[in-house]
Amino acid sequence: MEYATEQAQFQPCQANLPEVVGTMHQRRSANYKPNIWNYDFLQSLSSKHDLKQGIKERMEGLVEEVKPMLSEVVDSLAKLELIDSMTKLGLSNFFENEMKEALETVASINNGAFTMEEHLYASALRFRLLRQHGHIISQNELRSFKDGSILFNRSNCENILHEAKTFSTGILHERVSGLDSQLFKCAVHSLELPLHWRVQWFDIKWQISLYEQREDKQSNLLELAKLNFNTVQATHQRDLREISRWWRDLGLMEHVDFTRDRLVESFLCALGLSQEPRISSLRKSLTKVVILILVIDDVYDLYGSLEELECFTSAITRLSTMPPNLFLSSLLSIFSLTGISDASRRDSEQIQQLPECMKVCFRALNDVIHEIAYDIGKDEDWHRVLPHLAKAWADFCKALLTEAKWDNMGYTPSLEEYLSNAWTSSSGPLIMSHASFFVGHRNWEDVADLLERNKDLIYNVSMIIRLCNDLGTSTAERDRGDAPSSVVCYMREANVPEDIARKHIKELINQEWKSINAYCFSNAETPFVRTFIDVTANAARVAHMLYQFGDGFGVQDGDIRRQILSAVIHPLALN
């Protein structure tokens, strides 16, 4: 890419430089730590577990050994446990047909097929697996568990699953210390974050370690799981090497020093959305999107004055509404000011007055939008993809501008007003607009229709991204004087302390997950839509992972670093 060379005349933009547009503006700093992932280290990543002929043949042999196991198991509970193990070990793709047949058999039996001793465990496992694999099963099947034989009771206004979750969580908290080591690990893991809220790929290593300690483990299943993890990880390492070269060649961080340099963390987010080796292009493009989201977010949060941000937003919006054949020429005109209309000239003159680092960010954003549009549509269709991507960026920037205006006014909105804008500023709609073009076929009208028909799901997921973000970053943002978060908005609106506000935000997250679950069970009518729904729901799971223990982007030496080392850097040891 020529970007870094072309921009060589730009000097690094310091956070204390005076602005060019408008009155003097004090540049803020979040004091983000430098990037900890050295370029040479990332380029050195290689694996002996690439899918070479010997490994491929061994895996194929193991698959053939394991395939008959589901049909050979007669006991219903044993069949459920085997399906559960295959799923948690990340092997579902190898045994889709066998698991489908086994689950159809399990779905045809009722809970009365289990003995009294195994009834609750088996029925709960059956319920979860059938729902997890797309079967429609009523929560009424859980109503029979009542007190004494009564574990929980349905009151008039309560949802059965919600009551079951509340009851079982309480029991786990009470009894976790008395469990044996295996159950103790499972209980603590579940209490930290529910299985359904976790990115499955990031959980597989833990599940493999747990399975390896079981006395009833199947050695061929265990070996296949380890080989599969390592070979898939090798593909991810290759993706990361490529995207790190792209980031170095882009050269953006040579000119901007106030923002987060978080390429590997951005890659982890993209990896969380989709792990399949066959769609490396999706992971690499989403990494570009996420890293630029961080940069643009910091431009609005930390660097730009209100006048500068209005100018920046206006330029992005104008580009998003232009016919594709004028898109590039308009961008070039911003830097040349020749052969353009009066309206474009005014926009261009405003852009020229921005600080150099904001012009660099604008140019980088445009380049990446074009890159991704071309990756998706190639020579014949890139111009049809481009307007969709540009509009998603414009909507994102408009939402960030609204927050900047609130901050400039010292205004704290109500929680409802805040969330009506914050679901867009969460970047969820922006990310899913890009992802939608990679997960299906090349009928672009169908992609636009997919986004429209699934807008409720995108809204629910975006809300979770925003609310998890606020829970993880609210304290640090408040300390440095950023615009109010959902936590602060609710504290002031309801006149409650922070712990009560956080509890309320967590309940909002629960409600959004209920909506997502209901949506997933009723709308996955085709593989194309199913894949899109899975990728979209994974975006919510990534948010939980990022912000569970604080700011996953701002702080690099905590849980996210351990997650990167586990999922991307270190393979599993093989016997």
C-alpha positions as a printed NumPy array, in Angstrom:
array([[  0.   ,   0.   ,   0.   ],
       [  1.233,   3.537,  -0.813],
       [ -0.384,   5.303,   2.11 ],
       [  2.637,   5.725,   4.367],
       [  4.836,   6.962,   1.529],
       [  2.291,   9.477,   0.295],
       [  1.787,  10.839,   3.796],
       [  5.476,  11.116,   4.641],
       [  5.288,  14.893,   4.669],
       [  2.895,  14.813,   7.655],
       [  4.496,  15.284,  11.056],
       [  3.311,  13.305,  14.1  ],
       [  0.263,  14.994,  15.596],
       [  0.916,  15.865,  19.232],
       [ -1.92 ,  16.073,  21.739],
       [ -1.021,  19.63 ,  22.736],
       [ -0.918,  21.197,  19.28 ],
       [ -3.241,  24.188,  18.828],
       [ -6.215,  23.603,  16.583],
       [ -6.577,  25.24 ,  13.216],
       [-10.35 ,  25.379,  13.007],
       [-12.25 ,  27.469,  15.561],
       [-11.051,  28.709,  18.923],
       [ -8.258,  27.233,  20.999],
       [ -9.06 ,  23.715,  22.165],
       [ -7.317,  21.758,  24.897],
       [ -6.331,  18.339,  23.571],
       [ -6.964,  15.58 ,  26.097],
       [ -5.023,  12.408,  26.712],
       [ -6.19 ,   9.05 ,  28.038],
       [ -2.569,   8.064,  28.759],
       [ -2.963,   4.798,  26.9  ],
       [  0.001,   2.479,  27.253],
       [  2.097,   1.693,  24.161],
       [  1.406,  -1.403,  22.115],
       [  2.999,  -4.495,  23.684],
       [  2.926,  -6.748,  20.599],
       [  6.154,  -6.233,  18.673],
       [  5.932,  -6.474,  14.873],
       [  8.896,  -8.847,  14.613],
       [  7.347, -11.092,  17.259],
       [  4.074, -11.269,  15.314],
       [  5.943, -12.054,  12.1  ],
       [  7.804, -14.845,  13.881],
       [  4.584, -16.669,  14.716],
       [  4.588, -19.999,  12.97 ],
       [  3.277, -23.403,  13.785],
       [  4.358, -26.939,  13.093],
       [  0.65 , -27.721,  13.181],
       [ -0.248, -26.338,   9.75 ],
       [ -2.565, -28.781,   8.008],
       [  0.221, -30.785,   6.373],
       [ -0.39 , -34.156,   4.815],
       [  0.568, -36.231,   7.858],
       [ -1.618, -34.229,  10.248],
       [ -4.476, -34.156,   7.754],
       [ -4.402, -37.934,   7.347],
       [ -4.288, -38.468,  11.117],
       [ -7.279, -36.179,  11.648],
       [ -9.257, -37.889,   8.888],
       [ -8.549, -41.245,  10.525],
       [ -9.694, -39.977,  13.921],
       [-12.898, -38.585,  12.416],
       [-13.706, -41.999,  10.958],
       [-13.04 , -43.608,  14.351],
       [-15.327, -41.204,  16.195],
       [-18.228, -41.063,  13.7  ],
       [-19.855, -44.382,  14.691],
       [-19.813, -43.538,  18.393],
       [-23.079, -41.572,  18.385],
       [-25.04 , -44.311,  16.647],
       [-23.498, -47.02 ,  18.825],
       [-24.497, -45.328,  22.082],
       [-27.971, -46.529,  23.073],
       [-28.445, -44.813,  26.424],
       [-30.079, -41.402,  25.913],
       [-28.1  , -39.641,  28.618],
       [-24.794, -41.037,  27.338],
       [-25.723, -39.859,  23.848],
       [-26.437, -36.354,  25.176],
       [-23.141, -36.252,  27.06 ],
       [-21.203, -37.29 ,  23.955],
       [-22.89 , -34.565,  21.884],
       [-22.113, -32.069,  24.635],
       [-18.451, -33.087,  24.677],
       [-18.149, -32.848,  20.89 ],
       [-19.715, -29.388,  20.938],
       [-17.582, -28.013,  23.772],
       [-14.403, -29.438,  22.236],
       [-15.109, -27.549,  18.999],
       [-15.757, -30.624,  16.853],
       [-19.332, -29.998,  15.719],
       [-18.261, -29.273,  12.128],
       [-16.816, -32.778,  11.745],
       [-19.981, -34.553,  12.846],
       [-22.861, -32.323,  11.74 ],
       [-24.929, -35.108,  10.169],
       [-24.312, -37.605,  12.976],
       [-25.143, -35.042,  15.651],
       [-28.257, -33.941,  13.772],
       [-29.548, -37.518,  13.608],
       [-28.734, -38.146,  17.267],
       [-30.461, -34.937,  18.379],
       [-33.546, -35.781,  16.343],
       [-33.658, -39.097,  18.188],
       [-33.238, -37.338,  21.53 ],
       [-35.911, -34.784,  20.619],
       [-38.408, -37.572,  20.013],
       [-38.171, -38.875,  23.579],
       [-39.636, -37.089,  26.564],
       [-38.061, -36.447,  29.921],
       [-39.776, -39.533,  31.307],
       [-37.105, -41.648,  29.614],
       [-34.654, -40.67 ,  32.357],
       [-34.439, -42.205,  35.816],
       [-35.364, -40.108,  38.845],
       [-31.685, -39.851,  39.866],
       [-30.634, -38.43 ,  36.505],
       [-33.863, -36.604,  35.677],
       [-32.971, -32.96 ,  36.408],
       [-29.434, -33.159,  35.005],
       [-30.47 , -35.067,  31.886],
       [-33.533, -32.931,  31.198],
       [-31.562, -29.705,  31.578],
       [-28.796, -31.036,  29.309],
       [-31.345, -32.18 ,  26.72 ],
       [-33.088, -28.809,  26.829],
       [-29.845, -26.847,  26.369],
       [-28.428, -28.99 ,  23.577],
       [-31.645, -29.043,  21.576],
       [-31.97 , -25.268,  21.797],
       [-28.269, -24.745,  21.144],
       [-28.527, -26.739,  17.922],
       [-31.633, -24.971,  16.647],
       [-34.464, -27.216,  17.827],
       [-37.607, -25.485,  19.029],
       [-38.301, -26.809,  22.518],
       [-40.663, -25.259,  25.013],
       [-39.425, -24.048,  28.383],
       [-42.57 , -25.673,  29.8  ],
       [-40.562, -28.907,  29.875],
       [-38.804, -27.484,  32.928],
       [-41.996, -26.785,  34.856],
       [-42.106, -30.222,  36.435],
       [-39.179, -29.443,  38.716],
       [-40.75 , -28.09 ,  41.846],
       [-39.954, -27.834,  45.42 ],
       [-39.043, -30.859,  47.257],
       [-39.316, -32.602,  44.254],
       [-39.874, -28.74 ,  44.156],
       [-36.776, -26.983,  42.919],
       [-38.431, -23.916,  41.531],
       [-41.947, -22.678,  41.142],
       [-43.478, -20.547,  38.437],
       [-45.266, -17.467,  39.751],
       [-47.738, -15.592,  37.601],
       [-45.32 , -13.032,  36.185],
       [-42.033, -14.945,  36.024],
       [-40.369, -16.527,  33.062],
       [-39.56 , -20.191,  33.705],
       [-36.014, -19.986,  32.38 ],
       [-35.295, -16.804,  34.303],
       [-36.473, -18.445,  37.517],
       [-34.454, -21.566,  36.766],
       [-31.344, -19.463,  36.178],
       [-31.877, -17.474,  39.371],
       [-32.456, -20.621,  41.406],
       [-29.516, -22.589,  40.01 ],
       [-27.143, -19.619,  40.328],
       [-28.097, -19.234,  43.969],
       [-27.542, -22.93 ,  44.651],
       [-24.122, -22.831,  42.961],
       [-23.036, -19.839,  45.031],
       [-24.13 , -21.612,  48.215],
       [-22.541, -24.973,  47.5  ],
       [-19.581, -24.265,  45.225],
       [-16.986, -24.689,  47.996],
       [-18.219, -28.201,  48.756],
       [-17.965, -29.545,  45.201],
       [-15.269, -31.919,  43.995],
       [-12.456, -30.353,  41.963],
       [-13.992, -31.051,  38.543],
       [-17.428, -29.728,  39.454],
       [-15.849, -26.816,  41.32 ],
       [-14.035, -25.662,  38.174],
       [-17.224, -25.947,  36.117],
       [-19.277, -24.065,  38.702],
       [-16.804, -21.19 ,  39.055],
       [-16.457, -20.962,  35.267],
       [-20.227, -20.788,  34.851],
       [-20.671, -18.227,  37.62 ],
       [-18.045, -15.951,  36.041],
       [-19.891, -15.92 ,  32.717],
       [-22.645, -18.213,  31.413],
       [-21.686, -20.689,  28.699],
       [-24.118, -19.095,  26.239],
       [-22.442, -15.694,  26.707],
       [-18.946, -17.006,  25.969],
       [-17.18 , -17.09 ,  22.613],
       [-16.937, -20.842,  22.107],
       [-13.541, -20.732,  20.404],
       [-11.985, -18.832,  23.31 ],
       [-13.363, -21.477,  25.69 ],
       [-12.165, -24.565,  23.827],
       [ -8.719, -24.812,  25.418],
       [-10.285, -24.717,  28.87 ],
       [-12.823, -27.359,  27.851],
       [-10.095, -29.596,  26.408],
       [ -8.1  , -29.322,  29.642],
       [-11.194, -30.224,  31.651],
       [-12.074, -33.156,  29.373],
       [ -8.519, -34.491,  29.586],
       [ -8.911, -34.856,  33.366],
       [-12.077, -36.96 ,  33.08 ],
       [-11.778, -40.661,  33.82 ],
       [-14.3  , -41.502,  31.081],
       [-12.566, -39.484,  28.336],
       [-12.305, -40.905,  24.835],
       [ -8.652, -40.705,  23.761],
       [ -9.443, -40.416,  20.041],
       [-11.919, -37.578,  20.677],
       [ -9.339, -35.779,  22.822],
       [ -6.567, -36.138,  20.237],
       [ -8.847, -34.902,  17.454],
       [ -9.837, -31.86 ,  19.516],
       [ -6.189, -30.953,  20.154],
       [ -5.144, -31.409,  16.54 ],
       [ -8.121, -29.411,  15.329],
       [ -7.392, -26.523,  17.7  ],
       [ -3.738, -26.351,  16.694],
       [ -4.37 , -26.519,  12.945],
       [ -7.079, -23.852,  13.095],
       [ -4.848, -21.694,  15.301],
       [ -2.103, -21.984,  12.669],
       [ -4.499, -20.412,  10.147],
       [ -5.264, -17.619,  12.606],
       [ -1.54 , -16.979,  13.094],
       [ -1.11 , -16.674,   9.34 ],
       [ -3.982, -14.162,   9.261],
       [ -2.356, -12.16 ,  12.058],
       [  1.004, -12.069,  10.281],
       [ -0.681, -10.703,   7.162],
       [ -2.767,  -8.101,   8.972],
       [  0.238,  -6.905,  11.007],
       [  2.114,  -6.249,   7.748],
       [ -0.888,  -4.273,   6.498],
       [ -0.962,  -2.188,   9.695],
       [  2.751,  -1.437,   9.489],
       [  2.485,  -0.459,   5.82 ],
       [ -0.524,   1.775,   6.49 ],
       [  1.77 ,   3.832,   8.707],
       [ -1.026,   5.563,  10.585],
       [  0.576,   5.353,  14.025],
       [  3.609,   7.241,  12.737],
       [  1.406,  10.331,  12.453],
       [ -1.053,   9.923,  15.336],
       [  0.073,   9.505,  18.938],
       [ -3.067,  10.105,  21.023],
       [ -4.94 ,   6.946,  20.075],
       [ -4.812,   3.277,  21.012],
       [ -2.45 ,   1.113,  18.969],
       [ -4.302,  -2.155,  19.451],
       [ -3.964,  -4.3  ,  16.342],
       [ -3.751,  -7.688,  18.09 ],
       [ -6.703,  -6.896,  20.36 ],
       [ -8.659,  -5.855,  17.258],
       [ -7.747,  -9.154,  15.621],
       [ -8.961, -11.002,  18.718],
       [-12.351,  -9.298,  18.316],
       [-12.549, -10.305,  14.657],
       [-11.507, -13.845,  15.58 ],
       [-14.291, -13.962,  18.159],
       [-16.881, -13.238,  15.485],
       [-15.747, -16.046,  13.213],
       [-13.065, -18.69 ,  13.651],
       [-13.58 , -20.833,  10.555],
       [-10.337, -21.153,   8.554],
       [-12.19 , -20.731,   5.246],
       [-13.166, -17.101,   5.877],
       [ -9.84 , -15.448,   6.613],
       [-10.971, -12.501,   4.492],
       [-13.729, -11.72 ,   7.011],
       [-11.311, -11.786,   9.957],
       [ -8.755,  -9.578,   8.242],
       [-11.321,  -7.034,   7.063],
       [-13.024,  -6.87 ,  10.459],
       [ -9.631,  -6.338,  12.097],
       [ -9.149,  -3.303,   9.857],
       [-12.603,  -2.056,  10.818],
       [-12.087,  -2.519,  14.569],
       [ -8.653,  -0.856,  14.692],
       [-10.03 ,   2.145,  12.792],
       [-13.068,   2.269,  15.077],
       [-10.639,   2.764,  17.969],
       [ -8.769,   5.501,  16.116],
       [-11.894,   7.398,  15.036],
       [-13.451,   6.983,  18.491],
       [-10.352,   8.562,  20.046],
       [-10.474,  11.416,  17.527],
       [-13.979,  12.244,  18.781],
       [-13.413,  11.466,  22.471],
       [ -9.963,  12.937,  22.993],
       [ -8.611,  15.034,  20.185],
       [-11.006,  17.056,  18.063],
       [-12.716,  20.29 ,  18.988],
       [-16.448,  20.42 ,  18.327],
       [-15.9  ,  22.529,  15.183],
       [-13.287,  20.095,  13.886],
       [-15.505,  17.101,  14.572],
       [-18.457,  18.7  ,  12.787],
       [-16.215,  19.303,   9.788],
       [-14.874,  15.74 ,   9.896],
       [-18.385,  14.264,  10.181],
       [-19.66 ,  16.423,   7.328],
       [-16.891,  15.179,   5.05 ],
       [-17.55 ,  11.51 ,   5.881],
       [-21.288,  12.006,   5.376],
       [-20.773,  13.689,   2.   ],
       [-18.571,  10.838,   0.816],
       [-21.207,   8.311,   1.901],
       [-23.894,   9.959,  -0.243],
       [-21.834,  10.347,  -3.413],
       [-22.148,   8.072,  -6.439],
       [-19.243,   5.592,  -6.339],
       [-17.667,   6.971,  -9.523],
       [-17.303,  10.366,  -7.8  ],
       [-16.181,   8.975,  -4.442],
       [-12.467,   8.747,  -5.157],
       [-12.261,  11.917,  -7.231],
       [-13.936,  13.831,  -4.417],
       [-11.386,  12.522,  -1.95 ],
       [ -8.528,  13.55 ,  -4.201],
       [-10.099,  16.969,  -4.544],
       [ -9.891,  17.404,  -0.797],
       [ -6.141,  17.499,  -1.169],
       [ -5.918,  19.243,  -4.557],
       [ -8.969,  21.585,  -4.63 ],
       [ -9.115,  21.428,  -8.424],
       [-12.008,  20.669, -10.741],
       [-14.725,  20.408,  -8.088],
       [-18.095,  21.969,  -7.351],
       [-18.551,  24.91 ,  -4.998],
       [-20.112,  22.669,  -2.317],
       [-17.283,  20.161,  -2.569],
       [-14.78 ,  23.014,  -2.559],
       [-16.189,  24.313,   0.721],
       [-15.952,  20.822,   2.25 ],
       [-12.427,  20.449,   0.913],
       [-11.3  ,  23.793,   2.248],
       [-12.659,  22.849,   5.672],
       [-10.824,  19.516,   5.622],
       [ -7.637,  21.312,   4.639],
       [ -7.921,  23.438,   7.784],
       [ -8.11 ,  20.434,  10.1  ],
       [ -5.047,  19.351,  12.081],
       [ -2.776,  17.14 ,  10.034],
       [ -3.515,  14.039,  12.123],
       [ -7.254,  14.366,  11.459],
       [ -6.564,  14.65 ,   7.728],
       [ -4.4  ,  11.538,   8.01 ],
       [ -7.217,   9.691,   9.802],
       [ -9.697,  10.796,   7.15 ],
       [ -7.451,   9.581,   4.357],
       [ -6.762,   6.271,   6.12 ],
       [-10.466,   5.676,   6.675],
       [-11.234,   6.307,   3.024],
       [ -8.454,   3.954,   1.929],
       [ -9.715,   1.162,   4.166],
       [-13.331,   1.585,   3.027],
       [-12.13 ,   1.196,  -0.56 ],
       [ -9.886,  -1.768,   0.286],
       [-12.693,  -3.68 ,   1.94 ],
       [-15.22 ,  -2.821,  -0.784],
       [-12.787,  -4.183,  -3.352],
       [-12.053,  -7.306,  -1.291],
       [-15.78 ,  -7.998,  -1.214],
       [-16.901,  -6.998,  -4.705],
       [-13.701,  -7.243,  -6.764],
       [-13.487,  -5.367, -10.074],
       [-17.084,  -5.817, -11.14 ],
       [-19.007,  -5.067,  -7.934],
       [-16.871,  -2.992,  -5.555],
       [-18.789,   0.162,  -6.507],
       [-22.055,  -1.47 ,  -5.401],
       [-20.648,  -2.408,  -1.999],
       [-18.924,   0.915,  -1.33 ],
       [-21.988,   3.08 ,  -0.531],
       [-23.214,   0.592,   2.104],
       [-19.875,   0.605,   3.915],
       [-19.456,   4.376,   3.688],
       [-22.952,   4.985,   5.07 ],
       [-22.253,   2.708,   8.032],
       [-19.161,   4.786,   8.846],
       [-21.102,   8.03 ,   8.446],
       [-23.803,   6.821,  10.857],
       [-21.124,   5.841,  13.361],
       [-19.433,   9.251,  13.129],
       [-22.768,  11.068,  13.511],
       [-23.45 ,   9.144,  16.724],
       [-19.983,  10.008,  18.041],
       [-20.613,  13.659,  17.158],
       [-23.834,  13.642,  19.191],
       [-21.889,  12.419,  22.225],
       [-19.227,  15.073,  21.622],
       [-21.93 ,  17.757,  21.58 ],
       [-23.343,  16.483,  24.883],
       [-19.863,  16.56 ,  26.359],
       [-19.222,  20.07 ,  25.053],
       [-22.501,  21.277,  26.61 ],
       [-21.89 ,  19.486,  29.906],
       [-25.228,  17.757,  29.264],
       [-26.209,  14.435,  30.834],
       [-29.049,  12.804,  28.874],
       [-31.633,  10.463,  30.314],
       [-30.747,   6.799,  29.99 ],
       [-33.338,   6.377,  27.243],
       [-31.969,   9.311,  25.245],
       [-28.416,   8.116,  25.754],
       [-29.16 ,   4.573,  24.563],
       [-31.113,   5.784,  21.523],
       [-27.798,   7.121,  20.22 ],
       [-25.321,   4.835,  21.992],
       [-26.401,   1.627,  20.264],
       [-25.058,   3.17 ,  17.045],
       [-21.914,   4.638,  18.637],
       [-21.22 ,   1.157,  20.057],
       [-19.995,   0.294,  16.514],
       [-22.282,  -2.764,  16.394],
       [-24.218,  -1.661,  13.262],
       [-20.949,  -0.66 ,  11.59 ],
       [-19.297,  -4.026,  12.248],
       [-22.332,  -6.035,  11.162],
       [-22.724,  -3.996,   7.968],
       [-19.247,  -5.142,   6.975],
       [-19.668,  -8.73 ,   8.184],
       [-22.904,  -9.195,   6.242],
       [-21.082,  -8.994,   2.902],
       [-18.72 , -11.864,   3.774],
       [-21.073, -14.506,   5.151],
       [-23.354, -15.154,   2.179],
       [-23.536, -15.069,  -1.582],
       [-22.781, -12.176,  -3.909],
       [-26.34 , -10.925,  -4.356],
       [-25.879,  -7.465,  -2.867],
       [-29.601,  -6.732,  -2.818],
       [-30.076,  -9.779,  -0.601],
       [-27.365,  -8.506,   1.737],
       [-29.1  ,  -5.145,   2.113],
       [-32.364,  -6.989,   2.731],
       [-30.618,  -9.19 ,   5.309],
       [-29.54 ,  -6.135,   7.288],
       [-33.021,  -4.652,   7.162],
       [-34.78 ,  -7.872,   8.192],
       [-32.343,  -8.479,  11.044],
       [-32.237,  -4.908,  12.353],
       [-33.819,  -5.956,  15.664],
       [-31.052,  -8.496,  16.254],
       [-28.404,  -5.926,  15.329],
       [-29.997,  -3.492,  17.781],
       [-30.022,  -6.059,  20.626],
       [-26.398,  -7.031,  20.035],
       [-25.304,  -3.402,  19.706],
       [-26.976,  -2.597,  23.009],
       [-25.012,  -5.376,  24.712],
       [-21.777,  -4.07 ,  23.183],
       [-22.545,  -0.59 ,  24.491],
       [-23.659,  -1.687,  27.965],
       [-20.713,  -4.07 ,  28.461],
       [-18.376,  -1.316,  27.276],
       [-19.877,   1.128,  29.761],
       [-19.586,  -1.324,  32.654],
       [-15.919,  -1.914,  31.838],
       [-14.821,   1.654,  31.083],
       [-17.19 ,   3.969,  32.977],
       [-14.946,   4.596,  35.978],
       [-11.848,   5.464,  33.919],
       [-13.862,   7.622,  31.513],
       [-15.472,   9.529,  34.371],
       [-12.056,  10.141,  35.947],
       [-10.733,  11.747,  32.762],
       [-13.902,  13.755,  32.1  ],
       [-15.374,  11.89 ,  29.126],
       [-19.032,  12.153,  28.152],
       [-21.43 ,  10.306,  30.515],
       [-21.926,   6.556,  30.123],
       [-25.113,   4.575,  30.699],
       [-23.971,   4.007,  34.294],
       [-23.628,   7.739,  34.964],
       [-26.858,   8.58 ,  33.123],
       [-28.836,   6.169,  35.29 ],
       [-27.094,   7.27 ,  38.505],
       [-28.163,  10.864,  37.9  ],
       [-31.603,  10.081,  36.496],
       [-32.595,   7.705,  39.304],
       [-30.452,   9.369,  41.982],
       [-28.843,   6.063,  42.955],
       [-25.263,   5.04 ,  43.841],
       [-22.983,   3.4  ,  41.296],
       [-23.506,  -0.184,  42.504],
       [-27.277,   0.105,  42.017],
       [-26.793,   1.642,  38.578],
       [-24.466,  -1.18 ,  37.561],
       [-26.989,  -3.749,  38.718],
       [-29.629,  -2.046,  36.56 ],
       [-27.334,  -2.055,  33.504],
       [-26.641,  -5.774,  34.009],
       [-30.374,  -6.447,  34.054],
       [-30.711,  -4.551,  30.764],
       [-28.059,  -6.871,  29.325],
       [-30.085,  -9.881,  30.517],
       [-33.16 ,  -8.508,  28.755],
       [-31.251,  -8.018,  25.501],
       [-30.023, -11.621,  25.654],
       [-33.599, -12.829,  26.05 ],
       [-34.505, -10.965,  22.873],
       [-31.49 , -12.405,  21.045],
       [-32.354, -15.957,  22.098],
       [-35.952, -15.595,  20.975],
       [-34.815, -14.139,  17.666],
       [-32.254, -16.859,  16.975],
       [-34.785, -19.651,  17.445],
       [-37.309, -18.175,  15.034],
       [-35.314, -16.639,  12.178],
       [-32.541, -19.012,  11.038],
       [-34.385, -20.157,   7.92 ],
       [-31.339, -20.572,   5.61 ],
       [-27.618, -21.328,   6.097],
       [-26.868, -17.775,   4.898],
       [-29.098, -16.251,   7.58 ],
       [-27.946, -18.784,  10.191],
       [-24.311, -17.819,   9.633],
       [-25.117, -14.112,   9.845],
       [-27.058, -14.624,  13.077],
       [-24.193, -16.642,  14.587],
       [-21.612, -13.996,  13.665],
       [-23.854, -11.214,  14.985],
       [-24.534, -12.973,  18.296],
       [-20.802, -13.601,  18.65 ],
       [-20.268,  -9.829,  18.602],
       [-22.206,  -9.654,  21.879],
       [-20.094, -12.486,  23.296],
       [-16.898, -10.675,  22.309],
       [-18.126,  -7.62 ,  24.237],
       [-18.508,  -9.719,  27.39 ],
       [-14.991, -11.074,  26.92 ],
       [-13.486,  -7.617,  26.332],
       [-15.073,  -5.819,  29.251],
       [-15.682,  -8.559,  31.833],
       [-12.703,  -7.464,  33.931],
       [-12.34 ,  -3.83 ,  32.848],
       [-11.247,  -2.06 ,  29.67 ],
       [ -9.947,  -4.747,  27.332],
       [ -8.682,  -2.204,  24.811],
       [ -7.247,   0.375,  27.182],
       [ -5.296,  -2.07 ,  29.385],
       [ -3.141,  -4.641,  27.592],
       [ -1.524,  -6.479,  30.481],
       [ -4.611,  -8.081,  31.996],
       [ -7.09 , -10.784,  31.053],
       [ -7.14 ,  -9.888,  27.348],
       [ -3.396, -10.494,  27.089],
       [ -3.888, -13.94 ,  28.613],
       [ -6.72 , -14.569,  26.175],
       [ -4.518, -13.624,  23.215],
       [ -1.702, -15.865,  24.414],
       [ -4.111, -18.76 ,  24.837],
       [ -6.19 , -18.4  ,  21.678],
       [ -3.648, -17.061,  19.195],
       [ -0.056, -17.538,  20.361],
       [  0.371, -20.821,  22.263],
       [ -0.685, -24.162,  20.729],
       [ -1.803, -27.139,  22.77 ],
       [  0.828, -29.669,  23.786],
       [  0.383, -33.042,  22.086],
       [  1.364, -36.352,  23.635]])
